[in-house]
């Protein structure tokens, strides 16, 4: 099944996600202070990508937010929607002019193109009665295996071993999901320190097996460089045409310049490369955001 996802130029990711409804005039300000995105000032209907962080700046969930005249919809792209809703509920005060509404499932479609970073201008939310754009009519809906193949090639951290609750946005290549030019928000202190001090302990990398040995690699396999710990494999796909494995890994800072790493307790080697997503960061103007960009380009 992998060959279809690898051969076609574009696919459609068509899935349903949990959606948290917030109601009230204070939703924009509330979400501005509870997520990593700049929400205040955004137009109604715009899709806003954001991280929901904990107090120490670790990613707990990936969100898409859409404001409207009555409140906001918060789609949980990855993470536990119950935890997000509970986290919001714990910090809502009467002065916020916000209340939790009903939760539902939301159909979401995204166009995926081979060799390109995720393009969030190519995302739509559909009601039960609406149809996708006519320009998408001939594109094939991907299955779970094809989606995994695509994200592992592009370096999109959607797996449970990347979003563990212990990784920060800069380690995962999500600097575009963090707005440093705004005031206090959940996790802001740690994020600001990471940006200003210019260092992360690990970064996400794409890897591909370069060995003729056909060993089945799996999430959790340890990587080494000169017999020292170098990282951990987080996601694995297999090229059905060649049998070679590829995927994503969190690689320790001291091993990021290596061209190949060894899989622990085997003779298998893997090449590592910076994900294509890291090369599509938007231009930043402030010193802090420039530091973030340099972090991800090292």
ABEGO torsion letter per residue (X at the ends): XAAAAAABABBBBBBBBBBBBBBEAAAAAAAAAABABBABGBBBGBBBBBBBBBAAGBBABBBBBBBBAAEBBBBBABEBAAAAAAAAAAABBAAAGBBBBBBBBBBBBBBBBBGBBBBAAABBBBBAABBBBAAAAABBBBBAAAAAAAAAAAGBBABAAABAGABBAAAAGAAAABBABBBBBBGAAAAAAAAAAGBBABBBBBBBBABABBBBBBBGBBBBBGGBBAEBBABBBBBAAAGBBBEBBBBBAAAAABABBBBBGBABBBBBBBBAAAAABBBBABAAAAAAAAAAAX
